[in-house]
Amino acid sequence: MSATHWYSNFAKNASRFCGNPKVFALALALVILWAVTGPIFGFSDTWQLVINTSTTIITFLMVFLIQNTQNRDTQAMQVKLDELIRAQKGAHNALLDLEEIDERSLNSFRTEYQDLAKAAREEIRKGNGDTGTPEPESQPEQAKEIDEGVQA
């Protein structure tokens, strides 16, 4: 078993475990226990250091576990969306890997689709339908820039 596979499994299981309401209740109980012991320890610097250090370490480690889980979920969702686009007749396969293009090209696509949505809402207000298969780019130069952005 590779180190990456081991970590992925560990992160997935740890994320599921830590997202459990019982684990939240346990963490809350520990914080309440810590607060209750404040008067016993005279609210000392050491007493405060215990909670500060504990929460910092746990937060630091959880960031990596959550990021791994989120990255995997995002990649899986992206593959599913790509498959839906690919499987639709009339869909533009050029839109499959938009997450890989540069920000300028992505904004260009977003603007074009926002304009299409605005026009579709206007058509609905007029009593017309709002379906259609738009072209993903309006200018050949834009397609070339997109290809260059993907290859970079």
Sequence and secondary structure as in RCSB ss.txt:
>XXXX:A:sequence
MSATHWYSNFAKNASRFCGNPKVFALALALVILWAVTGPIFGFSDTWQLVINTSTTIITFLMVFLIQNTQNRDTQ
AMQVKLDELIRAQKGAHNALLDLEEIDERSLNSFRTEYQDLAKAAREEIRKGNGDTGTPEPESQPEQAKEIDEGV
QA
>XXXX:A:secstr
  HHHHHHHHHHHHHHHHTSHHHHHHHHHHHHHHHHTTTTTTT HHHHHHHHHHHHHHHHHHHHHHHHHHHHHHH
HHHHHHHHHHHHSTT  GGGTTGGGS HHHHHHHHHHHHHHHHHHHHHHHTT        S SSHHHHHHHHHHH
H 
